[in-house]
Amino acid sequence: MLIKKITKRTLLSLAVSQLLLSSSGMAKTMNEMDFKTRALGHGVYEMAYVKERNALFAASSPSFDEDKRAGVVFELAADTLRIDKKIPTNRRGFSVALDEENHILYLGNALDGSVTLLDSRTGKELRTLQLSDDAVAEKKAHVREVVLDKKHHRLYVSGIGGKDKGLLWVVDTQKQQLIKTLDNMEPVGFAVDEAGNKVYAVTGKGEIMTLDGVSSSLISTVKVDPAETNHYFLNIALNTREGLGYIADTNTRDVLVVKLDSGKLLHRIPTPNSIAVIYNAARSEIYVTHRNARQISIIDAGNYRVKHTIDTSGMPNSLVLTPDASTLYVSVKQDEKTNKDDYVLKIDLNQF
């Protein structure tokens, strides 16, 4: 997962996080050593869970060197994290979305501005959709996130361009082609409400955008917290039953709770700055990764208190929750200055 460079120092983030969590008086701190881990090498980013095979895909971009453009998709046994396959890809994948019914794994190739369609059973590359046009400044962007709307046969792809520039690409998954490009925005992360026919995107400008799930047209854009100018929203998780969104911000502290219908800011959950966020309706919990603080938060969605924190030796990045809501997987990055491997962490939520 590519993120905007964070300017806050790690030591400051750690100090702030400890102060916030200790002041709550409720958070129980655990360590990643209490759970299963699997080292995978350099450049591990987003993941997808395969229910049919009880497996986990993890996208990896081993090198940023210009002459090393190939990637790897790891297939892991979900129970043990055993490496069952290493699937080579022609381009470096960062973000992923799985259409398990049609056996297609979508890989967002950030540096190439494209999306690769991979057969999730055989590992064969089916097609690559080139979205960015490097020859035209207004159409040039890096792929950041790919999110699937299965009901409406759409893949939403966020494109990060230059300063204050970005694109939102919409791909028809049946025709396997680009059908719409929205510009003059800075979309970063997405979440889809299929039942409500809505798509929500958060931006690097601290906004939440609402799109029509049928037409993929922009309905509204709202500045969530106008008084704060340093927001860079990275991801959003939906609680559609309550009409709420939980926003992870990579630049500022706190997970933000907003009303989806208006974008109104309702609450700030005291945490360090965040990367990924997932809502678990079955357990009424919110899971958040704090890359700089090297922590994972488990938050009570009812009272917004941090119930547990998990300390990690590396920097926790992406999250995947199994359909039965019992297991959480986390990709964990290492400092690029070290020679340590990125790894995947498996958290059995029934332990709590």
C-alpha positions as CSV (number, residue, x, y, z in Angstrom):
1,M,0.0,0.0,0.0
2,L,1.5,3.3,-1.0
3,I,1.0,6.2,1.4
4,K,1.9,9.9,1.5
5,K,5.1,10.5,3.4
6,I,4.5,11.0,7.1
7,T,6.4,13.8,8.6
8,K,5.8,13.1,12.3
9,R,8.7,11.4,14.0
10,T,8.3,7.8,15.1
11,L,9.4,8.5,18.7
12,L,6.8,11.2,19.0
13,S,4.1,8.9,17.7
14,L,5.1,6.2,20.1
15,A,5.0,8.6,23.1
16,V,1.7,10.0,22.1
17,S,0.2,6.5,21.6
18,Q,1.3,5.3,25.0
19,L,-0.1,8.4,26.6
20,L,-3.5,8.0,24.9
21,L,-3.8,4.4,25.6
22,S,-2.7,4.5,29.2
23,S,-5.1,7.4,29.9
24,S,-8.1,5.2,28.7
25,G,-7.4,2.8,31.6
26,M,-9.0,0.0,29.6
27,A,-6.6,-1.1,26.9
28,K,-4.9,-4.4,27.4
29,T,-1.5,-4.5,25.6
30,M,-0.4,-7.7,23.9
31,N,2.5,-8.6,21.6
32,E,2.7,-10.1,18.2
33,M,4.7,-13.0,19.7
34,D,1.3,-14.2,21.1
35,F,0.2,-14.9,17.5
36,K,1.4,-16.7,14.3
37,T,3.6,-14.8,11.9
38,R,5.2,-15.6,8.5
39,A,8.2,-13.8,6.9
40,L,7.7,-13.2,3.2
41,G,10.6,-11.0,2.1
42,H,10.6,-7.3,1.0
43,G,7.7,-5.4,-0.3
44,V,4.6,-7.1,1.1
45,Y,1.5,-5.0,0.8
46,E,-2.3,-5.8,0.6
47,M,-4.0,-9.2,1.0
48,A,-7.1,-11.1,0.1
49,Y,-8.7,-14.1,1.8
50,V,-9.9,-17.0,-0.4
51,K,-12.8,-18.7,1.4
52,E,-13.0,-21.6,-1.1
53,R,-9.5,-22.8,-0.3
54,N,-9.0,-21.2,3.1
55,A,-6.0,-19.4,1.7
56,L,-4.5,-15.9,1.8
57,F,-3.1,-14.0,-1.1
58,A,-0.4,-11.4,-0.4
59,A,0.8,-9.0,-3.0
60,S,4.5,-8.2,-3.0
61,S,6.8,-5.8,-4.9
62,P,10.3,-6.9,-4.0
63,S,12.1,-4.0,-5.6
64,F,11.6,-0.4,-6.6
65,D,14.6,-0.5,-9.0
66,E,13.8,0.6,-12.5
67,D,15.1,-2.6,-14.0
68,K,13.3,-4.9,-11.6
69,R,9.6,-4.5,-12.5
70,A,8.4,-8.0,-11.7
71,G,6.2,-8.8,-8.6
72,V,5.2,-11.8,-6.6
73,V,1.8,-12.9,-5.2
74,F,2.2,-15.3,-2.3
75,E,-0.5,-17.9,-1.6
76,L,-0.5,-18.9,2.1
77,A,-2.4,-21.6,3.9
78,A,-4.7,-19.4,6.0
79,D,-4.5,-21.6,9.1
80,T,-0.7,-22.0,9.4
81,L,0.6,-19.2,7.1
82,R,2.6,-21.9,5.2
83,I,3.7,-20.6,1.8
84,D,2.0,-22.8,-0.7
85,K,2.7,-20.8,-3.9
86,K,4.8,-18.0,-5.2
87,I,3.1,-16.6,-8.3
88,P,5.3,-14.4,-10.4
89,T,3.7,-11.3,-12.0
90,N,5.0,-9.1,-14.8
91,R,4.3,-5.9,-12.9
92,R,4.6,-5.0,-9.2
93,G,1.4,-5.3,-7.3
94,F,0.5,-3.3,-4.3
95,S,-3.3,-3.3,-3.8
96,V,-5.7,-6.2,-4.3
97,A,-9.3,-7.1,-4.7
98,L,-10.7,-10.6,-5.1
99,D,-13.7,-11.7,-7.1
100,E,-13.9,-15.2,-5.7
101,E,-17.0,-16.2,-7.6
102,N,-15.4,-15.5,-10.9
103,H,-11.9,-16.5,-9.8
104,I,-10.2,-13.2,-10.6
105,L,-7.7,-11.4,-8.4
106,Y,-7.2,-7.7,-9.3
107,L,-3.8,-6.3,-8.7
108,G,-3.2,-2.6,-8.6
109,N,0.2,-1.9,-10.1
110,A,1.0,1.4,-8.5
111,L,4.1,2.3,-10.3
112,D,2.7,1.4,-13.7
113,G,-0.7,3.0,-13.3
114,S,-2.4,-0.2,-14.3
115,V,-4.5,-3.2,-13.0
116,T,-3.6,-6.8,-13.7
117,L,-6.3,-9.5,-13.7
118,L,-5.0,-12.8,-12.4
119,D,-6.7,-16.2,-12.4
120,S,-6.9,-16.9,-8.7
121,R,-6.9,-20.7,-9.3
122,T,-4.0,-21.1,-11.8
123,G,-2.1,-17.9,-11.2
124,K,-2.1,-17.1,-14.9
125,E,-2.2,-13.4,-15.9
126,L,-5.4,-12.9,-17.9
127,R,-5.2,-9.2,-18.8
128,T,-3.6,-5.9,-17.8
129,L,-5.6,-2.7,-18.0
130,Q,-3.4,0.3,-18.5
131,L,-5.2,3.2,-16.8
132,S,-2.6,5.9,-16.5
133,D,-1.4,7.7,-19.6
134,D,2.1,9.0,-19.0
135,A,2.1,10.9,-22.2
136,V,-0.7,13.2,-21.0
137,A,-0.1,15.1,-17.7
138,E,-3.8,15.2,-16.8
139,K,-4.1,11.4,-17.2
140,K,-1.0,10.4,-15.4
141,A,-1.3,8.9,-11.9
142,H,-0.1,6.0,-9.7
143,V,-2.7,3.4,-8.7
144,R,-3.3,3.4,-5.0
145,E,-6.4,1.4,-4.1
146,V,-8.7,-1.1,-6.0
147,V,-12.1,-1.9,-4.5
148,L,-14.7,-4.2,-6.0
149,D,-18.4,-3.6,-6.2
150,K,-19.7,-7.1,-7.2
151,K,-23.3,-6.2,-7.3
152,H,-22.8,-3.5,-10.0
153,H,-19.9,-5.2,-11.7
154,R,-17.5,-2.3,-11.1
155,L,-13.9,-2.0,-9.9
156,Y,-13.0,1.4,-8.4
157,V,-9.4,2.5,-8.7
158,S,-7.8,5.5,-7.1
159,G,-5.1,7.3,-8.9
160,I,-2.6,9.5,-7.1
161,G,-1.1,12.2,-9.2
162,G,1.0,15.3,-8.5
163,K,0.3,18.0,-6.0
164,D,-3.4,18.1,-5.3
165,K,-4.2,16.0,-8.3
166,G,-5.8,12.6,-8.7
167,L,-8.1,10.5,-10.7
168,L,-10.8,8.0,-10.0
169,W,-11.0,5.2,-12.6
170,V,-14.1,3.0,-13.0
171,V,-13.7,-0.4,-14.6
172,D,-16.5,-2.6,-15.9
173,T,-15.6,-6.0,-14.6
174,Q,-17.8,-7.8,-17.1
175,K,-16.4,-6.1,-20.2
176,Q,-13.0,-5.8,-18.4
177,Q,-12.4,-2.3,-19.6
178,L,-12.2,1.3,-18.4
179,I,-15.6,3.0,-18.7
180,K,-15.2,6.2,-16.7
181,T,-12.5,8.6,-15.4
182,L,-13.3,11.2,-12.8
183,D,-10.7,14.0,-12.4
184,N,-10.2,17.1,-10.3
185,M,-10.2,15.1,-7.1
186,E,-7.8,13.3,-4.9
187,P,-9.4,9.9,-4.0
188,V,-7.3,7.6,-1.9
189,G,-9.4,4.9,-0.2
190,F,-12.8,3.4,-1.0
191,A,-15.6,1.4,0.7
192,V,-18.6,0.0,-1.1
193,D,-22.2,-0.2,0.3
194,E,-23.7,-2.6,-2.3
195,A,-27.1,-2.8,-0.6
196,G,-27.4,1.0,-0.4
197,N,-26.0,1.5,-3.9
198,K,-23.4,3.9,-2.7
199,V,-19.6,4.1,-2.9
200,Y,-17.7,6.2,-0.4
201,A,-14.2,7.6,-1.1
202,V,-11.9,9.5,1.2
203,T,-9.3,12.0,0.0
204,G,-6.0,13.4,0.7
205,K,-7.7,16.7,1.4
206,G,-9.7,15.5,4.3
207,E,-12.9,14.9,2.4
208,I,-15.5,12.2,2.1
209,M,-17.0,11.7,-1.4
210,T,-20.2,9.8,-2.1
211,L,-20.8,8.2,-5.5
212,D,-23.9,6.6,-6.9
213,G,-23.3,2.9,-7.1
214,V,-25.4,2.4,-10.2
215,S,-24.0,5.3,-12.4
216,S,-20.6,5.8,-10.6
217,S,-21.4,9.5,-10.7
218,L,-20.3,11.8,-7.9
219,I,-23.1,12.8,-5.6
220,S,-21.4,14.9,-3.0
221,T,-18.1,16.0,-1.5
222,V,-17.8,17.1,2.1
223,K,-14.9,18.5,4.1
224,V,-15.1,16.4,7.3
225,D,-13.1,18.6,9.6
226,P,-12.6,22.1,8.0
227,A,-10.6,23.5,11.0
228,E,-7.8,20.9,10.5
229,T,-5.8,21.5,7.4
230,N,-3.3,18.6,7.8
231,H,-5.7,15.7,7.2
232,Y,-4.7,13.0,4.7
233,F,-7.5,10.4,4.8
234,L,-6.2,7.0,3.8
235,N,-9.0,4.5,4.3
236,I,-12.6,4.2,5.4
237,A,-14.7,1.3,6.9
238,L,-18.5,1.3,6.9
239,N,-21.0,0.5,9.5
240,T,-24.0,0.7,7.2
241,R,-26.5,-0.4,9.9
242,E,-25.7,2.7,11.9
243,G,-24.9,4.9,8.9
244,L,-21.4,5.5,10.1
245,G,-18.0,5.6,8.6
246,Y,-14.6,5.1,10.4
247,I,-11.8,7.0,8.8
248,A,-8.0,6.3,9.1
249,D,-5.8,9.4,8.8
250,T,-2.1,9.0,8.1
251,N,-1.2,12.6,9.0
252,T,-3.1,13.3,12.2
253,R,-4.1,11.5,15.4
254,D,-7.4,9.9,16.0
255,V,-9.8,7.6,14.1
256,L,-12.7,9.8,12.9
257,V,-16.3,8.7,13.2
258,V,-18.6,10.4,10.6
259,K,-22.2,10.2,9.4
260,L,-22.3,8.7,6.0
261,D,-25.3,10.7,4.8
262,S,-23.8,14.1,5.6
263,G,-20.1,13.6,6.3
264,K,-20.7,15.2,9.8
265,L,-17.9,14.5,12.2
266,L,-19.4,12.8,15.3
267,H,-16.5,11.5,17.3
268,R,-12.7,11.2,17.5
269,I,-11.3,7.9,18.8
270,P,-8.0,8.7,20.5
271,T,-5.3,6.8,18.7
272,P,-2.0,7.5,16.9
273,N,-2.1,8.3,13.2
274,S,-3.5,5.4,11.2
275,I,-3.2,3.4,8.0
276,A,-5.9,0.7,7.6
277,V,-9.3,0.3,9.2
278,I,-11.9,-2.5,9.2
279,Y,-15.2,-2.8,10.9
280,N,-16.3,-6.1,12.3
281,A,-20.1,-6.1,12.7
282,A,-20.3,-9.5,14.3
283,R,-18.1,-8.5,17.2
284,S,-18.9,-4.7,17.1
285,E,-15.2,-3.9,16.8
286,I,-13.0,-1.7,14.8
287,Y,-9.5,-2.7,13.8
288,V,-6.8,-0.1,13.0
289,T,-3.2,-0.3,12.1
290,H,-0.8,2.4,13.3
291,R,2.3,2.2,11.2
292,N,4.5,4.8,12.9
293,A,3.5,3.6,16.4
294,R,4.0,0.0,15.5
295,Q,0.7,-1.0,17.0
296,I,-2.7,-2.5,16.1
297,S,-5.8,-1.2,17.9
298,I,-8.9,-3.2,18.7
299,I,-11.7,-0.7,19.4
300,D,-15.1,-1.2,20.9
301,A,-17.5,0.2,18.3
302,G,-20.2,0.8,20.9
303,N,-18.3,3.1,23.2
304,Y,-15.3,3.9,21.1
305,R,-12.8,2.8,23.7
306,V,-9.6,1.0,22.8
307,K,-10.0,-2.5,24.2
308,H,-6.7,-4.0,23.2
309,T,-3.5,-3.0,21.5
310,I,-1.0,-5.4,19.9
311,D,2.6,-4.2,19.7
312,T,4.5,-5.2,16.6
313,S,8.2,-5.2,15.8
314,G,7.6,-3.9,12.3
315,M,5.1,-1.4,10.9
316,P,1.6,-2.8,10.5
317,N,0.0,-1.9,7.2
318,S,-3.0,-3.7,5.6
319,L,-5.8,-5.7,7.1
320,V,-8.1,-8.6,6.0
321,L,-10.9,-10.1,8.0
322,T,-12.3,-13.6,7.3
323,P,-16.0,-13.9,6.4
324,D,-16.7,-15.6,9.7
325,A,-15.3,-12.6,11.5
326,S,-13.0,-14.7,13.7
327,T,-9.6,-14.1,12.2
328,L,-7.7,-10.9,11.3
329,Y,-4.6,-10.9,9.1
330,V,-2.2,-8.0,9.1
331,S,0.7,-7.3,6.7
332,V,3.6,-5.8,8.5
333,K,6.3,-3.7,6.9
334,Q,10.0,-3.3,7.9
335,D,12.0,-0.1,7.9
336,E,13.6,0.1,4.4
337,K,17.0,0.8,6.1
338,T,17.0,-2.7,7.6
339,N,17.4,-6.1,5.8
340,K,14.5,-7.7,7.7
341,D,11.6,-9.4,5.9
342,D,8.1,-8.0,5.8
343,Y,5.7,-10.5,7.3
344,V,2.1,-11.5,7.8
345,L,0.5,-11.7,11.2
346,K,-2.5,-13.9,12.0
347,I,-4.7,-12.7,14.9
348,D,-7.3,-15.2,16.3
349,L,-10.0,-12.8,17.6
350,N,-11.4,-15.6,19.8
351,Q,-8.5,-15.2,22.1
352,F,-9.9,-11.9,23.3
